[in-house]
Amino acid sequence: MATSGARTRTAAAPAGSAELTGAEALALRTTSLLLRPHPTARPTDVAGVVEWFGAMQAQDAASGLWSLGLRLPGWTQADVRAALERREALRTWPMRGTVHLVPARDARWMLEVSGVRILDAAGPRRASLGLSLEDVDRAADVLGEALAGGVRMTRSECLGTLNAAGFDTTAQRGYHLIWYAAQRGVTCIAPHVGTEQTFALLDEWVPDPHRPDRDEALGILALRYFRSHGPTTRKDFAGWTGLTAADAKRGIAAAGTALTTVTVDGVESVVDPALLDAPREPVDDVHTLPGFDEYLLGYKDRSLMVDAAHKQAIIPGANGVFQSTVVRGGRVVGTWKRTLTKTKVKVAVRPLVDLDADTRARVDAALEAYAAFVGLPLAVDWAAA
């Protein structure tokens, strides 16, 4: 059964009928990620972009803002922040224990379907911090009571509230208690106030949540993931959501005819059939992506986008902290770091391959778009390749 809102197509490609090369798949994947014009998808606001993806990794708030700005040309950082204040999306820990932007009305069911696996596995970490299940549940209740009535508190205020209630919040205990309250669905991450993260009650921030049954929820996850990341594999979907292989398969089945299969260099992959109408010629775009963009974070297998020799430069020390990347033709060709001052944004670009003058000019233009997004003049420093 197709999920609610699933696209139907009278001439959908039969399963396995399309064979794609890696280059064709990369062109289509760039399209599905809304970095090229899509044949049907034209989200025009934050709510539309986040719903298209289903979830966008955003443990770094600034990266999350630029991931949205990239896909909403002409929008500024202030515009995106205003949309988040309007609750078009919110941040929480819906899967893999990692902060994502999600559609506000979908936050609760996502926590219950995919986030619950991380919650169930939290016992060893809790024990290592000297916390019991009773401790973390009581802390969630303390935060729930403090936030009731439309209150928003900063992280430091949450820690102060927990300290006043007798909790020791040192040595990562405070982070774990705040995480647990959100993972249980008591709180959610509200937009920053100044430079500080804030928290609110999820039930008050989103008083009318969507409540699909489990099969429909799995189908929604599958549809949104593959339409925004495809063509890619069921293994990538399971890795992205943290679902079991069985639930990943169940979700794809629940999506019904809204998804189809293709082969990419002989490997079975899943895709939104509408994407097969998109151009498949090699990509020649240049993008300056934030470090935690879905372009790389949405996959277990990143070989289409990243040369193995460049992994260390993109994820130094393999510690899970991704550098911001320069992407040309769908492939990562450099990294960049930005420093914001009161008068300008300074960007250091480090090429990973030789870039000619024309490509460097296109990178500069892409960075000018970022500077316009944050509302500051740009100063670029090119390091040697």
Steps between C-alpha positions, in 0.01 A plus 500: 500500500637841408539744786281803545600764248709259294540590134349262245624469144316322224816397316724417791808301406464132586720383784856457384428623146735798512875456502713799599870565502656653807528836320130493410406404854710786637324750272161370614607496865607864477154573361319311774702693762355823352837627379379493137153569356265209572225394256227522767637630828506876551497568877479873556531522879668337797202275570504371143873428491505319835191296410661407167800356682307362796796591722814709449801446722553811709703441814687815400236773484691720254547208261129424518412858412727501193371158388159666480634823348670307218164361397309826536683743268467860607416415859713643779599349830249732667224368269579139595512582870164674476352189335630286785345742749173444311553129575525394137754245626677418823814327619506183707669158514271291271750230405856377555526720812576798275327838476295552183258757368162330454149614405353622827184288482706187432744530790307283744434204274859508375625478858264209562588309182872559446625692803378238745779259398763743629300553818479125557877469454591781742540280809879448481565871445269584789683257728840641400378843614372364831137562408204267546184479293317658791749791493453580134123466516487733800723752322266493198208569734689787663567662162141436391366679804741792461407551133123468544289796396692604190835554670821479297829443677857511377728202549671676791162569659404133459823397670433750779152357549640147522771609744238665720306173501805316636652358182874496435530631143879481468698256284239474222219411742321826425513439125368147546209618716403770248535251212288242678215744561489584129547138391204402720290766329464732800699787350626616162769740387355843427688765297803668648471814708817686417769233496324263740294195420154506657250232598121485517236239576434292190128469573469879533726583205304258279147463640361319191751224413449261211438147634539238224492132586832317493477368143401841364782662698757259357364567152527875549863463613581286196325727252661817632845348525514350151334794324757735657811276493436248224601309312658315789479173685283349771818470710550877478138552607544273802823678589340845470196417713661256740218256422550125489541343157154347541336836575688665211360235265155543654513876445590464133212254455261741675597779260364285218508641146637831626842332474662274243832322457787557259850361478806722542813334365325169563389580858126509572392845615170667585375825350196722461387418143439871430875552530555285192362792295786724617806563277774241546785680333813552713465765767703818454375697797720653772370508858645604834324270745498515881675227691188310603300518180289203390713486183756297692331422831201332336696190393710218638667455162637835378719362223302674224580839652835462678836366390636260762823701513307806620310347792759606758479864386121496518471313832832561680572217740180321392332666800164565336560876467471580129673798343304731273559387143545642152318279249555514124332265259351315794843415645666656804803698379580715803411610851427843645489660843326823586569752775235762572599843630286807550606641163555202269501125449849362440517170313808281462472261204720191478491327159538123500570491126640751253233760420536725199428873506147457364408248771650721770289789376190280520593399855539867589153566356352217706662644811359843413156339523589379849625848596172648380316240707675609821491867396872575511769591243720209392878458526639179345844350568606219265747250645735300281360172364 
